[in-house]
Amino acid sequence: MPMYEYGCLDCARQFERLLPMNAADQHIVCPFCQSTRVQRRLSLFATHSRGEASAPAVAATMSDSGCSCSSCGCGSRS
């Protein structure tokens, strides 16, 4: 089940809910002020890899003009 972030439009506090994907936009109540005027927020996340393509290895392939590969989608054509 994914974690969703919400912001209350009345008290301006943010909170999270662990919900099934089909319930993400259903009736959500602010746990602080009990308002139903809440808005789902953009969730940001980070990943960490211990495989061969770790951050130092990926950073070593980058040049000043961008990525040196053509398959990552950055638009660089080195």
All heavy atoms as a GROMACS GRO file, in nm:
protein
  578
    1MET      N    1   0.084  -0.118   0.000
    1MET     CA    2   0.000   0.000   0.000
    1MET      C    3   0.089   0.124   0.000
    1MET      O    4   0.182   0.132   0.079
    1MET     CB    5  -0.086   0.002   0.126
    1MET     CG    6  -0.230  -0.022   0.097
    1MET     SD    7  -0.337   0.002   0.240
    1MET     CE    8  -0.298  -0.139   0.338
    2PRO      N    9   0.060   0.221  -0.085
    2PRO     CA   10   0.142   0.343  -0.089
    2PRO      C   11   0.106   0.441   0.023
    2PRO      O   12  -0.004   0.442   0.075
    2PRO     CB   13   0.110   0.403  -0.225
    2PRO     CG   14  -0.019   0.344  -0.265
    2PRO     CD   15  -0.033   0.213  -0.196
    3MET      N   16   0.204   0.524   0.056
    3MET     CA   17   0.187   0.631   0.154
    3MET      C   18   0.154   0.758   0.077
    3MET      O   19   0.224   0.794  -0.016
    3MET     CB   20   0.316   0.650   0.234
    3MET     CG   21   0.311   0.760   0.335
    3MET     SD   22   0.218   0.719   0.483
    3MET     CE   23   0.326   0.603   0.561
    4TYR      N   24   0.047   0.825   0.116
    4TYR     CA   25   0.006   0.950   0.053
    4TYR      C   26   0.024   1.065   0.150
    4TYR      O   27   0.000   1.050   0.270
    4TYR     CB   28  -0.140   0.943   0.007
    4TYR     CG   29  -0.162   0.845  -0.105
    4TYR    CD1   30  -0.206   0.717  -0.079
    4TYR    CD2   31  -0.137   0.881  -0.237
    4TYR    CE1   32  -0.226   0.627  -0.182
    4TYR    CE2   33  -0.156   0.791  -0.340
    4TYR     CZ   34  -0.201   0.664  -0.312
    4TYR     OH   35  -0.219   0.575  -0.414
    5GLU      N   36   0.065   1.181   0.098
    5GLU     CA   37   0.080   1.301   0.179
    5GLU      C   38  -0.035   1.395   0.147
    5GLU      O   39  -0.074   1.410   0.031
    5GLU     CB   40   0.212   1.370   0.149
    5GLU     CG   41   0.333   1.288   0.189
    5GLU     CD   42   0.463   1.358   0.157
    5GLU    OE1   43   0.464   1.482   0.138
    5GLU    OE2   44   0.565   1.288   0.149
    6TYR      N   45  -0.088   1.458   0.250
    6TYR     CA   46  -0.200   1.551   0.236
    6TYR      C   47  -0.168   1.680   0.310
    6TYR      O   48  -0.090   1.681   0.404
    6TYR     CB   49  -0.329   1.491   0.293
    6TYR     CG   50  -0.377   1.370   0.220
    6TYR    CD1   51  -0.336   1.242   0.258
    6TYR    CD2   52  -0.463   1.380   0.112
    6TYR    CE1   53  -0.378   1.130   0.190
    6TYR    CE2   54  -0.506   1.268   0.043
    6TYR     CZ   55  -0.463   1.143   0.083
    6TYR     OH   56  -0.506   1.033   0.016
    7GLY      N   57  -0.232   1.788   0.267
    7GLY     CA   58  -0.223   1.914   0.335
    7GLY      C   59  -0.363   1.965   0.363
    7GLY      O   60  -0.451   1.956   0.277
    8CYS      N   61  -0.385   2.014   0.483
    8CYS     CA   62  -0.516   2.067   0.521
    8CYS      C   63  -0.527   2.212   0.472
    8CYS      O   64  -0.439   2.294   0.497
    8CYS     CB   65  -0.534   2.060   0.672
    8CYS     SG   66  -0.694   2.125   0.726
    9LEU      N   67  -0.635   2.243   0.405
    9LEU     CA   68  -0.656   2.378   0.354
    9LEU      C   69  -0.706   2.472   0.463
    9LEU      O   70  -0.705   2.594   0.445
    9LEU     CB   71  -0.755   2.376   0.237
    9LEU     CG   72  -0.710   2.293   0.116
    9LEU    CD1   73  -0.820   2.288   0.011
    9LEU    CD2   74  -0.583   2.350   0.057
   10ASP      N   75  -0.749   2.419   0.579
   10ASP     CA   76  -0.797   2.504   0.688
   10ASP      C   77  -0.688   2.535   0.790
   10ASP      O   78  -0.668   2.651   0.826
   10ASP     CB   79  -0.917   2.438   0.757
   10ASP     CG   80  -1.041   2.442   0.670
   10ASP    OD1   81  -1.054   2.533   0.585
   10ASP    OD2   82  -1.126   2.351   0.685
   11CYS      N   83  -0.614   2.434   0.837
   11CYS     CA   84  -0.512   2.458   0.940
   11CYS      C   85  -0.370   2.458   0.884
   11CYS      O   86  -0.275   2.483   0.957
   11CYS     CB   87  -0.525   2.358   1.054
   11CYS     SG   88  -0.473   2.188   1.015
   12ALA      N   89  -0.354   2.427   0.754
   12ALA     CA   90  -0.225   2.430   0.684
   12ALA      C   91  -0.125   2.327   0.734
   12ALA      O   92  -0.006   2.336   0.705
   12ALA     CB   93  -0.164   2.569   0.687
   13ARG      N   94  -0.168   2.226   0.807
   13ARG     CA   95  -0.079   2.121   0.852
   13ARG      C   96  -0.073   2.010   0.748
   13ARG      O   97  -0.165   1.991   0.671
   13ARG     CB   98  -0.125   2.066   0.986
   13ARG     CG   99  -0.110   2.169   1.096
   13ARG     CD  100  -0.159   2.113   1.222
   13ARG     NE  101  -0.055   2.122   1.323
   13ARG     CZ  102  -0.074   2.092   1.449
   13ARG    NH1  103  -0.191   2.046   1.490
   13ARG    NH2  104   0.022   2.104   1.535
   14GLN      N  105   0.038   1.937   0.748
   14GLN     CA  106   0.055   1.825   0.656
   14GLN      C  107   0.053   1.695   0.734
   14GLN      O  108   0.097   1.689   0.848
   14GLN     CB  109   0.187   1.840   0.580
   14GLN     CG  110   0.186   1.961   0.490
   14GLN     CD  111   0.309   1.969   0.404
   14GLN    OE1  112   0.382   1.872   0.386
   14GLN    NE2  113   0.333   2.086   0.347
   15PHE      N  114   0.002   1.590   0.669
   15PHE     CA  115  -0.004   1.459   0.732
   15PHE      C  116   0.002   1.352   0.625
   15PHE      O  117  -0.009   1.381   0.507
   15PHE     CB  118  -0.130   1.445   0.819
   15PHE     CG  119  -0.259   1.466   0.744
   15PHE    CD1  120  -0.331   1.359   0.695
   15PHE    CD2  121  -0.311   1.594   0.725
   15PHE    CE1  122  -0.450   1.378   0.627
   15PHE    CE2  123  -0.429   1.614   0.657
   15PHE     CZ  124  -0.500   1.505   0.607
   16GLU      N  125   0.023   1.229   0.668
   16GLU     CA  126   0.037   1.116   0.576
   16GLU      C  127  -0.068   1.010   0.608
   16GLU      O  128  -0.111   0.998   0.722
   16GLU     CB  129   0.175   1.052   0.590
   16GLU     CG  130   0.288   1.146   0.555
   16GLU     CD  131   0.423   1.083   0.583
   16GLU    OE1  132   0.432   0.987   0.663
   16GLU    OE2  133   0.521   1.131   0.524
   17ARG      N  134  -0.105   0.933   0.506
   17ARG     CA  135  -0.197   0.822   0.522
   17ARG      C  136  -0.148   0.704   0.438
   17ARG      O  137  -0.108   0.722   0.323
   17ARG     CB  138  -0.338   0.857   0.475
   17ARG     CG  139  -0.412   0.950   0.565
   17ARG     CD  140  -0.461   0.873   0.688
   17ARG     NE  141  -0.531   0.961   0.777
   17ARG     CZ  142  -0.475   1.024   0.880
   17ARG    NH1  143  -0.348   1.011   0.904
   17ARG    NH2  144  -0.545   1.101   0.958
   18LEU      N  145  -0.152   0.586   0.495
   18LEU     CA  146  -0.121   0.463   0.424
   18LEU      C  147  -0.254   0.408   0.374
   18LEU      O  148  -0.337   0.363   0.452
   18LEU     CB  149  -0.052   0.365   0.518
   18LEU     CG  150   0.000   0.236   0.460
   18LEU    CD1  151   0.108   0.264   0.356
   18LEU    CD2  152   0.056   0.147   0.570
   19LEU      N  153  -0.276   0.416   0.242
   19LEU     CA  154  -0.405   0.382   0.184
   19LEU      C  155  -0.389   0.298   0.058
   19LEU      O  156  -0.290   0.311  -0.013
   19LEU     CB  157  -0.482   0.509   0.144
   19LEU     CG  158  -0.518   0.607   0.254
   19LEU    CD1  159  -0.565   0.738   0.193
   19LEU    CD2  160  -0.626   0.548   0.341
   20PRO      N  161  -0.489   0.216   0.026
   20PRO     CA  162  -0.488   0.150  -0.104
   20PRO      C  163  -0.497   0.255  -0.214
   20PRO      O  164  -0.553   0.364  -0.194
   20PRO     CB  165  -0.612   0.062  -0.103
   20PRO     CG  166  -0.664   0.063   0.036
   20PRO     CD  167  -0.604   0.180   0.106
   21MET      N  168  -0.445   0.224  -0.332
   21MET     CA  169  -0.444   0.322  -0.442
   21MET      C  170  -0.584   0.370  -0.479
   21MET      O  171  -0.604   0.485  -0.512
   21MET     CB  172  -0.373   0.264  -0.563
   21MET     CG  173  -0.225   0.245  -0.540
   21MET     SD  174  -0.141   0.168  -0.678
   21MET     CE  175  -0.133   0.304  -0.791
   22ASN      N  176  -0.684   0.283  -0.469
   22ASN     CA  177  -0.820   0.323  -0.508
   22ASN      C  178  -0.888   0.409  -0.402
   22ASN      O  179  -0.997   0.459  -0.425
   22ASN     CB  180  -0.905   0.200  -0.541
   22ASN     CG  181  -0.924   0.109  -0.421
   22ASN    OD1  182  -0.863   0.127  -0.316
   22ASN    ND2  183  -1.008   0.009  -0.438
   23ALA      N  184  -0.825   0.431  -0.287
   23ALA     CA  185  -0.885   0.513  -0.181
   23ALA      C  186  -0.809   0.643  -0.159
   23ALA      O  187  -0.841   0.718  -0.067
   23ALA     CB  188  -0.890   0.434  -0.050
   24ALA      N  189  -0.711   0.675  -0.242
   24ALA     CA  190  -0.624   0.791  -0.221
   24ALA      C  191  -0.700   0.923  -0.225
   24ALA      O  192  -0.663   1.018  -0.158
   24ALA     CB  193  -0.512   0.792  -0.323
   25ASP      N  194  -0.807   0.932  -0.305
   25ASP     CA  195  -0.880   1.058  -0.317
   25ASP      C  196  -1.018   1.053  -0.254
   25ASP      O  197  -1.100   1.140  -0.278
   25ASP     CB  198  -0.891   1.096  -0.465
   25ASP     CG  199  -0.755   1.132  -0.524
   25ASP    OD1  200  -0.675   1.195  -0.452
   25ASP    OD2  201  -0.730   1.095  -0.639
   26GLN      N  202  -1.044   0.951  -0.176
   26GLN     CA  203  -1.173   0.943  -0.110
   26GLN      C  204  -1.175   1.030   0.016
   26GLN      O  205  -1.078   1.097   0.047
   26GLN     CB  206  -1.204   0.797  -0.076
   26GLN     CG  207  -1.227   0.716  -0.203
   26GLN     CD  208  -1.260   0.570  -0.174
   26GLN    OE1  209  -1.272   0.530  -0.060
   26GLN    NE2  210  -1.275   0.492  -0.279
   27HIS      N  211  -1.280   1.028   0.087
   27HIS     CA  212  -1.306   1.112   0.204
   27HIS      C  213  -1.190   1.105   0.304
   27HIS      O  214  -1.177   1.009   0.379
   27HIS     CB  215  -1.437   1.068   0.269
   27HIS     CG  216  -1.479   1.152   0.384
   27HIS    ND1  217  -1.527   1.279   0.368
   27HIS    CD2  218  -1.478   1.127   0.517
   27HIS    CE1  219  -1.556   1.328   0.487
   27HIS    NE2  220  -1.528   1.238   0.578
   28ILE      N  221  -1.105   1.208   0.307
   28ILE     CA  222  -0.991   1.216   0.398
   28ILE      C  223  -1.019   1.330   0.496
   28ILE      O  224  -1.060   1.438   0.457
   28ILE     CB  225  -0.860   1.245   0.322
   28ILE    CG1  226  -0.837   1.142   0.211
   28ILE    CG2  227  -0.742   1.250   0.417
   28ILE    CD1  228  -0.817   1.002   0.259
   29VAL      N  229  -0.994   1.304   0.624
   29VAL     CA  230  -1.018   1.403   0.729
   29VAL      C  231  -0.885   1.442   0.792
   29VAL      O  232  -0.803   1.355   0.824
   29VAL     CB  233  -1.114   1.346   0.836
   29VAL    CG1  234  -1.134   1.444   0.949
   29VAL    CG2  235  -1.247   1.308   0.772
   30CYS      N  236  -0.864   1.571   0.813
   30CYS     CA  237  -0.743   1.620   0.879
   30CYS      C  238  -0.742   1.569   1.024
   30CYS      O  239  -0.838   1.590   1.098
   30CYS     CB  240  -0.739   1.772   0.876
   30CYS     SG  241  -0.601   1.842   0.970
   31PRO      N  242  -0.633   1.506   1.068
   31PRO     CA  243  -0.627   1.454   1.205
   31PRO      C  244  -0.608   1.564   1.309
   31PRO      O  245  -0.626   1.540   1.428
   31PRO     CB  246  -0.506   1.361   1.202
   31PRO     CG  247  -0.420   1.414   1.095
   31PRO     CD  248  -0.513   1.471   0.991
   32PHE      N  249  -0.577   1.686   1.266
   32PHE     CA  250  -0.552   1.795   1.360
   32PHE      C  251  -0.676   1.879   1.387
   32PHE      O  252  -0.706   1.913   1.501
   32PHE     CB  253  -0.438   1.884   1.308
   32PHE     CG  254  -0.311   1.807   1.286
   32PHE    CD1  255  -0.272   1.772   1.158
   32PHE    CD2  256  -0.231   1.768   1.391
   32PHE    CE1  257  -0.156   1.700   1.135
   32PHE    CE2  258  -0.114   1.696   1.371
   32PHE     CZ  259  -0.077   1.663   1.242
   33CYS      N  260  -0.751   1.912   1.279
   33CYS     CA  261  -0.868   2.000   1.297
   33CYS      C  262  -0.998   1.936   1.250
   33CYS      O  263  -1.103   1.998   1.254
   33CYS     CB  264  -0.846   2.134   1.227
   33CYS     SG  265  -0.850   2.124   1.046
   34GLN      N  266  -0.992   1.813   1.202
   34GLN     CA  267  -1.106   1.736   1.152
   34GLN      C  268  -1.174   1.798   1.030
   34GLN      O  269  -1.288   1.768   0.998
   34GLN     CB  270  -1.210   1.711   1.262
   34GLN     CG  271  -1.175   1.597   1.356
   34GLN     CD  272  -1.047   1.622   1.434
   34GLN    OE1  273  -1.033   1.724   1.497
   34GLN    NE2  274  -0.955   1.529   1.428
   35SER      N  275  -1.105   1.883   0.959
   35SER     CA  276  -1.158   1.942   0.836
   35SER      C  277  -1.156   1.838   0.724
   35SER      O  278  -1.068   1.751   0.719
   35SER     CB  279  -1.073   2.062   0.794
   35SER     OG  280  -1.110   2.108   0.666
   36THR      N  281  -1.251   1.847   0.636
   36THR     CA  282  -1.251   1.761   0.517
   36THR      C  283  -1.195   1.834   0.396
   36THR      O  284  -1.190   1.779   0.287
   36THR     CB  285  -1.393   1.711   0.486
   36THR    OG1  286  -1.479   1.824   0.469
   36THR    CG2  287  -1.445   1.622   0.598
   37ARG      N  288  -1.150   1.957   0.416
   37ARG     CA  289  -1.089   2.035   0.308
   37ARG      C  290  -0.939   2.004   0.304
   37ARG      O  291  -0.857   2.080   0.354
   37ARG     CB  292  -1.113   2.184   0.328
   37ARG     CG  293  -1.255   2.225   0.309
   37ARG     CD  294  -1.281   2.376   0.332
   37ARG     NE  295  -1.163   2.460   0.338
   37ARG     CZ  296  -1.123   2.544   0.242
   37ARG    NH1  297  -1.193   2.554   0.131
   37ARG    NH2  298  -1.016   2.618   0.257
   38VAL      N  299  -0.904   1.890   0.248
   38VAL     CA  300  -0.765   1.848   0.238
   38VAL      C  301  -0.729   1.827   0.092
   38VAL      O  302  -0.815   1.803   0.008
   38VAL     CB  303  -0.738   1.719   0.318
   38VAL    CG1  304  -0.763   1.740   0.466
   38VAL    CG2  305  -0.817   1.603   0.266
   39GLN      N  306  -0.602   1.839   0.064
   39GLN     CA  307  -0.553   1.826  -0.073
   39GLN      C  308  -0.432   1.733  -0.072
   39GLN      O  309  -0.344   1.746   0.012
   39GLN     CB  310  -0.512   1.964  -0.124
   39GLN     CG  311  -0.469   1.966  -0.267
   39GLN     CD  312  -0.441   2.109  -0.312
   39GLN    OE1  313  -0.381   2.187  -0.238
   39GLN    NE2  314  -0.484   2.142  -0.431
   40ARG      N  315  -0.431   1.638  -0.167
   40ARG     CA  316  -0.317   1.548  -0.177
   40ARG      C  317  -0.197   1.625  -0.229
   40ARG      O  318  -0.206   1.703  -0.323
   40ARG     CB  319  -0.350   1.430  -0.269
   40ARG     CG  320  -0.250   1.318  -0.254
   40ARG     CD  321  -0.297   1.191  -0.316
   40ARG     NE  322  -0.295   1.206  -0.462
   40ARG     CZ  323  -0.332   1.112  -0.545
   40ARG    NH1  324  -0.378   0.998  -0.501
   40ARG    NH2  325  -0.326   1.132  -0.674
   41ARG      N  326  -0.081   1.604  -0.167
   41ARG     CA  327   0.043   1.673  -0.203
   41ARG      C  328   0.130   1.585  -0.290
   41ARG      O  329   0.119   1.463  -0.288
   41ARG     CB  330   0.122   1.709  -0.076
   41ARG     CG  331   0.048   1.792   0.023
   41ARG     CD  332   0.038   1.932  -0.023
   41ARG     NE  333  -0.024   2.012   0.082
   41ARG     CZ  334  -0.057   2.136   0.069
   41ARG    NH1  335  -0.034   2.196  -0.045
   41ARG    NH2  336  -0.113   2.202   0.166
   42LEU      N  337   0.221   1.649  -0.360
   42LEU     CA  338   0.321   1.578  -0.438
   42LEU      C  339   0.422   1.518  -0.341
   42LEU      O  340   0.482   1.590  -0.261
   42LEU     CB  341   0.392   1.673  -0.534
   42LEU     CG  342   0.506   1.616  -0.615
   42LEU    CD1  343   0.454   1.506  -0.708
   42LEU    CD2  344   0.573   1.723  -0.695
   43SER      N  345   0.439   1.389  -0.346
   43SER     CA  346   0.534   1.322  -0.258
   43SER      C  347   0.667   1.309  -0.328
   43SER      O  348   0.675   1.268  -0.444
   43SER     CB  349   0.483   1.182  -0.222
   43SER     OG  350   0.362   1.191  -0.152
   44LEU      N  351   0.772   1.342  -0.258
   44LEU     CA  352   0.907   1.327  -0.311
   44LEU      C  353   0.975   1.214  -0.237
   44LEU      O  354   0.952   1.193  -0.119
   44LEU     CB  355   0.986   1.456  -0.292
   44LEU     CG  356   0.924   1.580  -0.357
   44LEU    CD1  357   1.007   1.702  -0.325
   44LEU    CD2  358   0.914   1.561  -0.506
   45PHE      N  359   1.058   1.140  -0.305
   45PHE     CA  360   1.127   1.030  -0.241
   45PHE      C  361   1.267   1.017  -0.298
   45PHE      O  362   1.297   1.069  -0.403
   45PHE     CB  363   1.049   0.899  -0.258
   45PHE     CG  364   1.033   0.856  -0.401
   45PHE    CD1  365   1.125   0.772  -0.459
   45PHE    CD2  366   0.928   0.903  -0.478
   45PHE    CE1  367   1.111   0.733  -0.591
   45PHE    CE2  368   0.913   0.864  -0.610
   45PHE     CZ  369   1.005   0.779  -0.666
   46ALA      N  370   1.350   0.948  -0.227
   46ALA     CA  371   1.487   0.922  -0.271
   46ALA      C  372   1.511   0.772  -0.272
   46ALA      O  373   1.448   0.698  -0.197
   46ALA     CB  374   1.586   0.991  -0.178
   47THR      N  375   1.600   0.731  -0.356
   47THR     CA  376   1.636   0.589  -0.359
   47THR      C  377   1.783   0.574  -0.330
   47THR      O  378   1.861   0.667  -0.348
   47THR     CB  379   1.604   0.526  -0.496
   47THR    OG1  380   1.681   0.592  -0.596
   47THR    CG2  381   1.457   0.536  -0.529
   48HIS      N  382   1.820   0.456  -0.288
   48HIS     CA  383   1.960   0.427  -0.259
   48HIS      C  384   1.990   0.291  -0.318
   48HIS      O  385   1.914   0.197  -0.301
   48HIS     CB  386   1.983   0.427  -0.108
   48HIS     CG  387   2.125   0.398  -0.072
   48HIS    ND1  388   2.226   0.490  -0.090
   48HIS    CD2  389   2.183   0.289  -0.020
   48HIS    CE1  390   2.340   0.437  -0.050
   48HIS    NE2  391   2.317   0.315  -0.007
   49SER      N  392   2.099   0.281  -0.388
   49SER     CA  393   2.135   0.156  -0.452
   49SER      C  394   2.274   0.113  -0.407
   49SER      O  395   2.365   0.195  -0.397
   49SER     CB  396   2.133   0.173  -0.604
   49SER     OG  397   2.182   0.057  -0.666
   50ARG      N  398   2.290  -0.015  -0.383
   50ARG     CA  399   2.422  -0.068  -0.348
   50ARG      C  400   2.476  -0.156  -0.460
   50ARG      O  401   2.573  -0.227  -0.442
   50ARG     CB  402   2.414  -0.148  -0.219
   50ARG     CG  403   2.385  -0.061  -0.100
   50ARG     CD  404   2.381  -0.146   0.025
   50ARG     NE  405   2.338  -0.065   0.136
   50ARG     CZ  406   2.418  -0.023   0.233
   50ARG    NH1  407   2.544  -0.054   0.232
   50ARG    NH2  408   2.370   0.051   0.330
   51GLY      N  409   2.412  -0.150  -0.576
   51GLY     CA  410   2.455  -0.232  -0.689
   51GLY      C  411   2.573  -0.171  -0.760
   51GLY      O  412   2.635  -0.076  -0.714
   52GLU      N  413   2.603  -0.226  -0.877
   52GLU     CA  414   2.717  -0.179  -0.954
   52GLU      C  415   2.700  -0.036  -1.002
   52GLU      O  416   2.797   0.036  -1.016
   52GLU     CB  417   2.738  -0.270  -1.074
   52GLU     CG  418   2.791  -0.407  -1.036
   52GLU     CD  419   2.814  -0.494  -1.157
   52GLU    OE1  420   2.839  -0.438  -1.266
   52GLU    OE2  421   2.808  -0.616  -1.142
   53ALA      N  422   2.579   0.008  -1.027
   53ALA     CA  423   2.555   0.144  -1.075
   53ALA      C  424   2.522   0.236  -0.960
   53ALA      O  425   2.421   0.302  -0.957
   53ALA     CB  426   2.443   0.144  -1.178
   54SER      N  427   2.609   0.239  -0.861
   54SER     CA  428   2.585   0.325  -0.745
   54SER      C  429   2.609   0.471  -0.783
   54SER      O  430   2.660   0.503  -0.888
   54SER     CB  431   2.678   0.285  -0.630
   54SER     OG  432   2.812   0.306  -0.667
   55ALA      N  433   2.573   0.562  -0.695
   55ALA     CA  434   2.583   0.705  -0.722
   55ALA      C  435   2.724   0.748  -0.763
   55ALA      O  436   2.739   0.822  -0.860
   55ALA     CB  437   2.534   0.784  -0.601
   56PRO      N  438   2.831   0.705  -0.695
   56PRO     CA  439   2.965   0.745  -0.739
   56PRO      C  440   2.996   0.697  -0.880
   56PRO      O  441   3.057   0.767  -0.959
   56PRO     CB  442   3.058   0.682  -0.636
   56PRO     CG  443   2.975   0.666  -0.514
   56PRO     CD  444   2.837   0.635  -0.566
   57ALA      N  445   2.953   0.574  -0.915
   57ALA     CA  446   2.980   0.521  -1.048
   57ALA      C  447   2.903   0.598  -1.154
   57ALA      O  448   2.956   0.628  -1.261
   57ALA     CB  449   2.944   0.373  -1.055
   58VAL      N  450   2.778   0.633  -1.124
   58VAL     CA  451   2.698   0.710  -1.218
   58VAL      C  452   2.755   0.850  -1.232
   58VAL      O  453   2.767   0.904  -1.342
   58VAL     CB  454   2.550   0.714  -1.174
   58VAL    CG1  455   2.471   0.811  -1.259
   58VAL    CG2  456   2.489   0.575  -1.181
   59ALA      N  457   2.796   0.911  -1.121
   59ALA     CA  458   2.852   1.046  -1.125
   59ALA      C  459   2.981   1.048  -1.206
   59ALA      O  460   3.011   1.146  -1.273
   59ALA     CB  461   2.877   1.098  -0.984
   60ALA      N  462   3.057   0.940  -1.203
   60ALA     CA  463   3.182   0.936  -1.278
   60ALA      C  464   3.158   0.935  -1.428
   60ALA      O  465   3.246   0.974  -1.505
   60ALA     CB  466   3.262   0.812  -1.238
   61THR      N  467   3.041   0.893  -1.474
   61THR     CA  468   3.013   0.891  -1.617
   61THR      C  469   2.958   1.024  -1.667
   61THR      O  470   2.939   1.042  -1.786
   61THR     CB  471   2.911   0.781  -1.652
   61THR    OG1  472   2.787   0.812  -1.590
   61THR    CG2  473   2.959   0.644  -1.611
   62MET      N  474   2.933   1.116  -1.578
   62MET     CA  475   2.876   1.244  -1.618
   62MET      C  476   2.986   1.342  -1.657
   62MET      O  477   3.092   1.344  -1.598
   62MET     CB  478   2.792   1.303  -1.505
   62MET     CG  479   2.685   1.208  -1.463
   62MET     SD  480   2.518   1.264  -1.444
   62MET     CE  481   2.500   1.420  -1.507
   63SER      N  482   2.960   1.422  -1.757
   63SER     CA  483   3.055   1.525  -1.797
   63SER      C  484   2.995   1.661  -1.762
   63SER      O  485   2.884   1.670  -1.713
   63SER     CB  486   3.082   1.516  -1.947
   63SER     OG  487   2.964   1.549  -2.019
   64ASP      N  488   3.066   1.769  -1.791
   64ASP     CA  489   3.016   1.903  -1.762
   64ASP      C  490   2.890   1.935  -1.841
   64ASP      O  491   2.808   2.015  -1.798
   64ASP     CB  492   3.123   2.009  -1.792
   64ASP     CG  493   3.238   2.003  -1.693
   64ASP    OD1  494   3.218   1.951  -1.581
   64ASP    OD2  495   3.348   2.048  -1.728
   65SER      N  496   2.872   1.874  -1.956
   65SER     CA  497   2.756   1.904  -2.039
   65SER      C  498   2.639   1.811  -2.012
   65SER      O  499   2.535   1.824  -2.074
   65SER     CB  500   2.794   1.895  -2.188
   65SER     OG  501   2.837   1.764  -2.218
   66GLY      N  502   2.654   1.715  -1.923
   66GLY     CA  503   2.544   1.624  -1.891
   66GLY      C  504   2.591   1.480  -1.895
   66GLY      O  505   2.709   1.450  -1.898
   67CYS      N  506   2.496   1.391  -1.900
   67CYS     CA  507   2.524   1.248  -1.898
   67CYS      C  508   2.591   1.206  -2.028
   67CYS      O  509   2.557   1.253  -2.135
   67CYS     CB  510   2.393   1.173  -1.877
   67CYS     SG  511   2.414   0.995  -1.870
   68SER      N  512   2.682   1.111  -2.018
   68SER     CA  513   2.753   1.067  -2.137
   68SER      C  514   2.681   0.952  -2.208
   68SER      O  515   2.723   0.911  -2.315
   68SER     CB  516   2.896   1.023  -2.101
   68SER     OG  517   2.891   0.914  -2.011
   69CYS      N  518   2.575   0.901  -2.151
   69CYS     CA  519   2.501   0.795  -2.221
   69CYS      C  520   2.382   0.856  -2.295
   69CYS      O  521   2.341   0.967  -2.268
   69CYS     CB  522   2.454   0.688  -2.122
   69CYS     SG  523   2.319   0.738  -2.016
   70SER      N  524   2.327   0.782  -2.388
   70SER     CA  525   2.214   0.835  -2.464
   70SER      C  526   2.083   0.770  -2.425
   70SER      O  527   1.981   0.798  -2.484
   70SER     CB  528   2.239   0.815  -2.614
   70SER     OG  529   2.252   0.676  -2.641
   71SER      N  530   2.083   0.683  -2.325
   71SER     CA  531   1.961   0.611  -2.291
   71SER      C  532   1.895   0.659  -2.163
   71SER      O  533   1.791   0.607  -2.126
   71SER     CB  534   1.991   0.462  -2.279
   71SER     OG  535   2.084   0.440  -2.174
   72CYS      N  536   1.952   0.756  -2.093
   72CYS     CA  537   1.893   0.796  -1.966
   72CYS      C  538   1.783   0.900  -1.981
   72CYS      O  539   1.710   0.926  -1.887
   72CYS     CB  540   2.000   0.848  -1.871
   72CYS     SG  541   2.059   1.012  -1.913
   73GLY      N  542   1.770   0.963  -2.095
   73GLY     CA  543   1.664   1.061  -2.115
   73GLY      C  544   1.701   1.203  -2.081
   73GLY      O  545   1.618   1.292  -2.084
   74CYS      N  546   1.828   1.230  -2.049
   74CYS     CA  547   1.867   1.366  -2.015
   74CYS      C  548   1.883   1.456  -2.135
   74CYS      O  549   1.892   1.576  -2.123
   74CYS     CB  550   1.996   1.365  -1.931
   74CYS     SG  551   2.144   1.327  -2.027
   75GLY      N  552   1.887   1.398  -2.254
   75GLY     CA  553   1.897   1.477  -2.376
   75GLY      C  554   2.039   1.496  -2.424
   75GLY      O  555   2.062   1.551  -2.530
   76SER      N  556   2.138   1.452  -2.348
   76SER     CA  557   2.277   1.466  -2.388
   76SER      C  558   2.308   1.370  -2.502
   76SER      O  559   2.269   1.256  -2.501
   76SER     CB  560   2.370   1.438  -2.268
   76SER     OG  561   2.503   1.442  -2.310
   77ARG      N  562   2.380   1.415  -2.600
   77ARG     CA  563   2.419   1.331  -2.714
   77ARG      C  564   2.570   1.327  -2.726
   77ARG      O  565   2.626   1.348  -2.830
   77ARG     CB  566   2.357   1.384  -2.845
   77ARG     CG  567   2.208   1.385  -2.845
   77ARG     CD  568   2.154   1.243  -2.855
   77ARG     NE  569   2.010   1.247  -2.866
   77ARG     CZ  570   1.929   1.178  -2.790
   77ARG    NH1  571   1.975   1.101  -2.696
   77ARG    NH2  572   1.800   1.183  -2.806
   78SER      N  573   2.638   1.304  -2.616
   78SER     CA  574   2.786   1.300  -2.616
   78SER      C  575   2.839   1.184  -2.690
   78SER      O  576   2.785   1.080  -2.693
   78SER     CB  577   2.838   1.298  -2.474
   78SER     OG  578   2.795   1.414  -2.405
   0.00000   0.00000   0.00000
